[in-house]
Amino acid sequence: MLYSEILADFIVGLKFEDIPSSVVQRAKELMLDSLGTALAASNEECVNNALKVFNTKGDTQIWGKEEKIDAISAAMLNGIAAHALDFDDTHTEAILHASAILTPLCLSYGFSVSKDAKKIIKAFIIGWEVAARVGIASKGSFHKRGFHTTAIAGIFGSVSASCVMLDLNKEQIINALGLAGSFASGVNEFLSNGSNSKVLHIANAIKNGIFVANCAKNGMSGPLSIFEGRDNIFRCFGIEQDCDKAKLCEALGEIWQVMQVSIKPYPSCHFAHGLIDCAIALRNDGLKADEIKSIHCFVDEVPISFICDPLEAKYTPNSAYAAKFSMPFLMALGFFDGKITLTSYENLKRDEVLEFAKKITYEKRKSSGFPKYFPGHIEAILQDRRVIKKDVFINKGNFDNPLSFEELKAKFLDNALRSVELKRAQNIINQIQDLENLQTFSF
């Protein structure tokens, strides 16, 4: 069987009742986290600018705002907000931010086409299953080629979730997966100037996922061999000889991908989190900035292009968005403040932070945990010539070192209260916790 046939069999055959309760609960947690990150970003400039584009009428609520627009536009705009602050979750092995796509797709668009919340939860879980497996199979090679994995793998997750919500049959799903390959796009050049293209990858995947599923439902055909043919997605967007396509269906229905997702404790590029943890560990040792002569970091190949290069520019980020992709700046923030929050980026000209950041260098080194984990490995050289090593093998928030539900709830409230009152925030928590019994999601 072709991989698209195997995945389609799984999608049509999975019943909500067959999904373990722990998987359903984790799906709810990921949705809640994404809602919070979207609410925190609801008044960001890129969100407000995008709202001007979506000049439509409808009855679907924009999260964190009073306006209502059509369901597809609302899902796209809410997706932009969910990813705008780089505070949304990550499947570390797949290097994928799928909840920013799937949460608004399912909650904003899903309830406009279905009143069956169990189907909508299943769609979210299926979307993660397919998107993550595409990302895992790529073995990081999408990024090595300059593509954003969330944009490439994400369209397959969006299409799969849309197929569930629109009740496609097996043949239609196979066609939809084939068509999805023609809508995969999104390059990492946003790193050159901290531009908005990255958040549009999210909106693009949402819009195209809905469009492709509807095309397949109405008889449009796609290539059956999208994962293994001559011009398959791994050849076109990745480095095919480095990929492991067997991962597309390995332990399908046994290892659930939502259980492998990490929730961010820091609003920054996830690749830097282990290194931030190392910097905070130096602070917790009681070290002062003037006691440290230099810090040398050991970083895997893929993160380097995101958080290390070009190093001179990373020392002095010129925007909050650029700062979130600067390893030295983020480590300096962690060292001085013991944490990184959304308010950490309000002043990018702190002399002590900029001075400390310039003490930080790196070299490329493969770590055993990457990309399942985003580890941190550093050597700090003190003025008295002592060398202090810090190794964080499993970054905080990873599924093997998770945030507790109370920590997750605190993160959600801290984010949500930036745009809504406590009563509404608590109502969102209550609805998500009881989601399978709802017929609509009332913001």
URQUINOR-V296535 format. One record per residue. N is the residue number from 1. RES is the residue in one letter. SS is DSSP state (h for helix, s for strand, l for the rest). PHI is phi as a letter, one per 40 degrees, with the letter a starting at -180 (* if undefined). Layout:
n = {N/N}
res = {RES/RES}
ss = {SS/SS}
phi = {PHI/PHI}
This chain:
n = {1/2/3/4/5/6/7/8/9/10/11/12/13/14/15/16/17/18/19/20/21/22/23/24/25/26/27/28/29/30/31/32/33/34/35/36/37/38/39/40/41/42/43/44/45/46/47/48/49/50/51/52/53/54/55/56/57/58/59/60/61/62/63/64/65/66/67/68/69/70/71/72/73/74/75/76/77/78/79/80/81/82/83/84/85/86/87/88/89/90/91/92/93/94/95/96/97/98/99/100/101/102/103/104/105/106/107/108/109/110/111/112/113/114/115/116/117/118/119/120/121/122/123/124/125/126/127/128/129/130/131/132/133/134/135/136/137/138/139/140/141/142/143/144/145/146/147/148/149/150/151/152/153/154/155/156/157/158/159/160/161/162/163/164/165/166/167/168/169/170/171/172/173/174/175/176/177/178/179/180/181/182/183/184/185/186/187/188/189/190/191/192/193/194/195/196/197/198/199/200/201/202/203/204/205/206/207/208/209/210/211/212/213/214/215/216/217/218/219/220/221/222/223/224/225/226/227/228/229/230/231/232/233/234/235/236/237/238/239/240/241/242/243/244/245/246/247/248/249/250/251/252/253/254/255/256/257/258/259/260/261/262/263/264/265/266/267/268/269/270/271/272/273/274/275/276/277/278/279/280/281/282/283/284/285/286/287/288/289/290/291/292/293/294/295/296/297/298/299/300/301/302/303/304/305/306/307/308/309/310/311/312/313/314/315/316/317/318/319/320/321/322/323/324/325/326/327/328/329/330/331/332/333/334/335/336/337/338/339/340/341/342/343/344/345/346/347/348/349/350/351/352/353/354/355/356/357/358/359/360/361/362/363/364/365/366/367/368/369/370/371/372/373/374/375/376/377/378/379/380/381/382/383/384/385/386/387/388/389/390/391/392/393/394/395/396/397/398/399/400/401/402/403/404/405/406/407/408/409/410/411/412/413/414/415/416/417/418/419/420/421/422/423/424/425/426/427/428/429/430/431/432/433/434/435/436/437/438/439/440/441/442/443}
res = {M/L/Y/S/E/I/L/A/D/F/I/V/G/L/K/F/E/D/I/P/S/S/V/V/Q/R/A/K/E/L/M/L/D/S/L/G/T/A/L/A/A/S/N/E/E/C/V/N/N/A/L/K/V/F/N/T/K/G/D/T/Q/I/W/G/K/E/E/K/I/D/A/I/S/A/A/M/L/N/G/I/A/A/H/A/L/D/F/D/D/T/H/T/E/A/I/L/H/A/S/A/I/L/T/P/L/C/L/S/Y/G/F/S/V/S/K/D/A/K/K/I/I/K/A/F/I/I/G/W/E/V/A/A/R/V/G/I/A/S/K/G/S/F/H/K/R/G/F/H/T/T/A/I/A/G/I/F/G/S/V/S/A/S/C/V/M/L/D/L/N/K/E/Q/I/I/N/A/L/G/L/A/G/S/F/A/S/G/V/N/E/F/L/S/N/G/S/N/S/K/V/L/H/I/A/N/A/I/K/N/G/I/F/V/A/N/C/A/K/N/G/M/S/G/P/L/S/I/F/E/G/R/D/N/I/F/R/C/F/G/I/E/Q/D/C/D/K/A/K/L/C/E/A/L/G/E/I/W/Q/V/M/Q/V/S/I/K/P/Y/P/S/C/H/F/A/H/G/L/I/D/C/A/I/A/L/R/N/D/G/L/K/A/D/E/I/K/S/I/H/C/F/V/D/E/V/P/I/S/F/I/C/D/P/L/E/A/K/Y/T/P/N/S/A/Y/A/A/K/F/S/M/P/F/L/M/A/L/G/F/F/D/G/K/I/T/L/T/S/Y/E/N/L/K/R/D/E/V/L/E/F/A/K/K/I/T/Y/E/K/R/K/S/S/G/F/P/K/Y/F/P/G/H/I/E/A/I/L/Q/D/R/R/V/I/K/K/D/V/F/I/N/K/G/N/F/D/N/P/L/S/F/E/E/L/K/A/K/F/L/D/N/A/L/R/S/V/E/L/K/R/A/Q/N/I/I/N/Q/I/Q/D/L/E/N/L/Q/T/F/S/F}
ss = {l/l/h/h/h/h/h/h/h/h/h/h/h/l/l/h/h/h/l/l/h/h/h/h/h/h/h/h/h/h/h/h/h/h/h/h/h/h/h/h/l/l/l/l/h/h/h/h/h/h/h/h/h/l/l/l/l/l/l/s/s/l/l/l/l/l/l/s/s/l/h/h/h/h/h/h/h/h/h/h/h/h/h/h/l/l/l/l/l/s/s/l/l/l/l/s/l/l/h/h/h/h/h/h/h/h/h/h/h/h/h/h/h/l/l/l/h/h/h/h/h/h/h/h/h/h/h/h/h/h/h/h/h/h/h/h/h/h/l/l/h/h/h/h/l/l/s/l/h/h/h/h/h/h/h/h/h/h/h/h/h/h/h/h/h/l/l/l/l/h/h/h/h/h/h/h/h/h/h/h/h/h/h/l/l/l/s/h/h/h/h/h/l/l/l/l/h/h/h/h/h/h/h/h/h/h/h/h/h/h/h/h/h/h/h/h/h/l/l/l/l/l/l/l/l/l/l/l/l/l/l/l/h/h/h/h/h/l/l/h/h/h/l/l/h/h/h/h/l/l/l/l/l/l/l/l/h/h/h/h/s/s/l/l/l/l/l/l/l/h/h/h/h/h/h/h/h/h/h/h/h/h/h/h/l/l/l/l/h/h/h/s/s/s/s/s/s/s/s/l/h/h/h/h/h/h/h/l/l/l/h/h/h/h/h/l/l/l/l/h/h/h/h/l/l/l/h/h/h/h/h/h/h/h/h/h/h/l/l/l/l/h/h/h/h/l/l/l/l/l/h/h/h/h/h/h/h/l/l/s/s/s/s/s/l/l/l/l/l/l/l/l/l/l/l/s/s/s/s/s/s/s/l/l/l/l/s/s/s/s/s/s/l/l/l/l/l/l/l/l/l/l/l/l/h/h/h/h/h/h/h/h/h/h/h/h/l/l/l/l/l/h/h/h/h/h/h/h/h/h/h/h/h/l/h/h/h/l/l/l/l/l/l}
phi = {*/c/c/c/c/c/c/c/d/c/c/c/c/c/b/d/c/c/c/d/c/c/c/c/c/c/d/c/c/c/c/c/c/c/d/c/c/c/c/c/c/c/b/c/d/c/c/c/c/c/d/c/c/c/c/b/b/i/b/b/c/c/c/g/b/c/c/b/b/c/c/c/c/c/c/c/c/c/c/d/c/c/b/c/c/f/b/c/c/a/c/c/c/c/f/b/b/c/c/c/c/c/c/c/d/c/c/c/c/d/c/c/b/a/b/c/c/c/c/c/c/d/c/c/c/c/d/c/d/c/c/c/c/c/c/c/c/c/f/g/c/d/c/c/c/g/c/c/d/c/c/c/c/c/c/c/c/c/c/c/c/c/c/c/c/b/g/c/c/d/c/c/c/d/c/c/c/c/c/d/d/c/b/c/a/h/b/c/c/d/c/c/a/g/c/c/c/c/c/c/d/c/c/c/c/c/c/c/c/c/c/c/c/c/c/c/c/b/g/c/b/b/c/c/b/c/c/b/c/d/b/c/c/c/c/c/b/b/b/d/c/c/c/b/c/d/c/c/b/c/f/c/g/b/c/c/c/c/c/b/c/b/b/c/c/b/c/a/d/c/d/c/c/c/c/c/d/c/c/c/c/c/c/c/c/g/c/b/d/c/c/b/c/a/b/b/b/b/b/c/c/c/c/d/c/c/b/b/b/c/c/d/c/c/c/b/d/c/a/c/c/c/c/c/b/b/d/c/c/c/c/c/d/c/c/c/b/g/a/b/b/c/c/c/c/c/b/c/b/c/d/c/c/c/c/c/d/c/c/b/b/a/a/c/a/c/b/c/c/c/c/d/b/b/c/b/b/b/b/c/c/c/c/c/g/c/b/b/b/b/b/b/c/b/c/c/g/c/c/c/a/c/c/c/c/c/c/c/c/c/c/d/c/c/c/c/c/c/b/b/c/d/c/c/c/c/c/c/d/c/c/c/c/b/d/c/b/c/b/a/b/b/c}
